[in-house]
Amino acid sequence: MTGNIGKIIREQRKGIPLTLHQLSEMSGVSVSHLGRIEQGLRKPSPRTLQKISKPLGFDLDEILTMAGFLSPREPLFSQEQREKLRAELHTLLDRAVTDSKRIKEITDRLLMS
């Protein structure tokens, strides 16, 4: 996995594009350490990954998972379940708007009596 995360880091860095020196300045990780990570000679620590995640445009969880420090999480809901929940939520929100209007109408009538 060490070589793999190094390759991912190098490809991401070059795609931005950033030089090793720029990434070093932005992250506070030495150029030599970054180079060794990219070459697969060193395994980055979670702390090092935290420092380089933002300049490389990764979420911390994402880069920690790619490096093998975190297990990939399964989605809580399937796509079909998410679509059903989204539809139900929209229905509830529409009903809340309608209910709010009705409550206001009743309140106005009571105050006018």
C-alpha positions as CSV (number, residue, x, y, z in Angstrom):
1,M,0.0,0.0,0.0
2,T,2.9,2.4,0.6
3,G,3.9,2.6,-3.0
4,N,0.2,3.0,-4.0
5,I,-0.4,6.0,-1.8
6,G,2.9,7.5,-2.9
7,K,1.8,7.2,-6.5
8,I,-1.7,8.7,-5.7
9,I,0.0,11.6,-4.0
10,R,2.4,12.2,-6.9
11,E,-0.4,12.1,-9.5
12,Q,-2.6,14.4,-7.5
13,R,0.2,16.9,-6.9
14,K,1.2,16.9,-10.5
15,G,-2.4,17.3,-11.7
16,I,-3.0,20.4,-9.6
17,P,0.0,21.3,-10.6
18,L,2.3,21.7,-7.6
19,T,6.0,21.1,-7.3
20,L,7.4,19.2,-4.4
21,H,8.8,22.5,-3.1
22,Q,5.4,24.1,-3.2
23,L,3.7,21.2,-1.5
24,S,6.4,21.3,1.1
25,E,5.9,25.0,1.8
26,M,2.1,24.5,2.0
27,S,2.2,21.5,4.3
28,G,5.3,21.9,6.4
29,V,6.5,18.5,5.3
30,S,10.1,18.4,4.0
31,V,10.8,18.0,0.3
32,S,13.0,15.0,0.9
33,H,10.3,13.2,3.0
34,L,7.6,14.0,0.4
35,G,9.9,12.6,-2.3
36,R,10.5,9.4,-0.4
37,I,6.7,9.0,0.1
38,E,6.0,9.5,-3.6
39,Q,8.8,7.0,-4.5
40,G,7.2,4.4,-2.1
41,L,10.3,4.4,0.1
42,R,8.4,5.8,3.2
43,K,4.9,5.2,4.5
44,P,3.3,8.5,5.4
45,S,2.0,8.8,9.0
46,P,-1.5,9.9,9.6
47,R,-0.1,13.3,10.8
48,T,1.8,13.7,7.5
49,L,-1.3,12.8,5.5
50,Q,-3.3,15.4,7.5
51,K,-0.7,18.1,6.6
52,I,-0.8,17.3,2.9
53,S,-4.5,16.5,2.5
54,K,-5.7,20.1,2.1
55,P,-3.1,21.3,-0.4
56,L,-3.7,18.2,-2.5
57,G,-7.5,18.7,-2.4
58,F,-8.3,15.5,-0.4
59,D,-10.6,15.1,2.5
60,L,-8.7,13.8,5.5
61,D,-10.9,10.6,5.7
62,E,-10.4,10.1,2.0
63,I,-6.6,10.2,2.1
64,L,-6.4,8.1,5.3
65,T,-8.6,5.5,3.7
66,M,-6.4,5.4,0.5
67,A,-3.3,5.0,2.7
68,G,-5.0,2.1,4.6
69,F,-5.4,3.8,8.0
70,L,-9.2,3.7,7.7
71,S,-11.5,1.0,6.4
72,P,-13.7,2.1,3.5
73,R,-17.2,2.7,4.8
74,E,-20.2,1.2,3.1
75,P,-23.0,3.7,2.4
76,L,-25.7,3.6,5.1
77,F,-28.4,3.5,2.4
78,S,-28.7,2.0,-1.1
79,Q,-29.4,4.4,-3.9
80,E,-33.0,3.2,-4.0
81,Q,-33.4,3.8,-0.2
82,R,-31.9,7.3,-0.6
83,E,-34.3,8.2,-3.4
84,K,-37.3,7.0,-1.3
85,L,-36.1,9.0,1.7
86,R,-35.6,12.1,-0.4
87,A,-39.1,11.8,-1.8
88,E,-40.6,11.3,1.7
89,L,-38.6,14.3,3.0
90,H,-39.9,16.5,0.1
91,T,-43.4,15.4,0.9
92,L,-43.0,16.3,4.6
93,L,-41.4,19.7,3.8
94,D,-44.3,20.5,1.4
95,R,-46.8,19.4,4.1
96,A,-45.0,21.6,6.7
97,V,-45.4,24.7,4.5
98,T,-49.1,23.9,4.0
99,D,-49.6,23.3,7.7
100,S,-47.8,26.5,8.6
101,K,-50.1,28.5,6.3
102,R,-53.2,26.8,7.8
103,I,-51.9,27.5,11.4
104,K,-51.4,31.2,10.4
105,E,-55.0,31.4,9.0
106,I,-56.5,29.8,12.1
107,T,-54.4,32.2,14.4
108,D,-55.5,35.2,12.4
109,R,-59.2,34.2,12.6
110,L,-58.9,33.6,16.4
111,L,-57.2,37.0,16.9
112,M,-59.9,38.8,14.8
113,S,-62.8,37.3,16.9
